[in-house]
Amino acid sequence: MRTDPTDNGGLFIGRRPGTGPVRYRGAPDHSVGIYRALDRLFAASLLAFMMLVSLAFWGPLPAACLWLGAQVQAQTESGSLGIVASCLGVLAALLGGLVLLKRLDQFWILVRRAAGYDQRSGVIGSVFAIAAIIGVALFVAWFLLLAGPGDIIATCCSGR
């Protein structure tokens, strides 16, 4: 009888089928030549696409959902219906993006293993962290340079 909590999900009654921990075989064989280069290139392109999807959370997706809400408001002449459409659009877009990122992350692990790397964990956390840093930096630059307190800073610094 197996009673190790890591084998049965923390419960001492057994595990549902298909919910066991992922057990990889030994280290994968290194692919050779052109196949390894293609696998590495494919993994890098998956990583770049994951970064683009993560960066879309910081501007294009919310902007598109606000546009959708404005279209709903224009058609129905109801501001509250436009707000509801925008909120539901943002929720659906973000959850759909997260599902896409999770599947891409699992696929990236498989591609890295096919390239001969002993890849056991994904990079979704790192991708989110880098996207957050880039998103915040772009927002601060936009706010300070284009949309924010430009006139206030100019009048304060000019001595008037």
Long-range contacts (C-beta under 8 A, 24 or more apart in sequence): 24-113, 24-120, 27-118, 28-113, 28-114, 28-116, 28-117, 28-118, 29-116, 30-116, 31-114, 31-115, 31-116, 36-115, 36-116, 39-111, 39-112, 39-114, 39-115, 39-116, 40-115, 42-111, 43-108, 43-111, 43-112, 43-115, 46-104, 46-107, 46-108, 46-111, 47-108, 47-123, 47-127, 49-104, 50-101, 50-104, 50-105, 50-108, 50-123, 50-124, 50-127, 51-127, 51-130, 51-131, 53-97, 53-100, 53-101, 53-104, 54-101, 54-127, 54-128, 54-130, 54-131, 55-131, 55-134, 55-135, 56-97, 57-94, 57-97, 57-131, 57-135, 58-131, 58-132, 58-134, 58-135, 58-138, 58-139, 59-135, 59-138, 61-90, 61-93, 61-94, 61-97, 62-90, 62-93, 64-89, 64-93, 65-89, 65-90, 65-93, 101-127
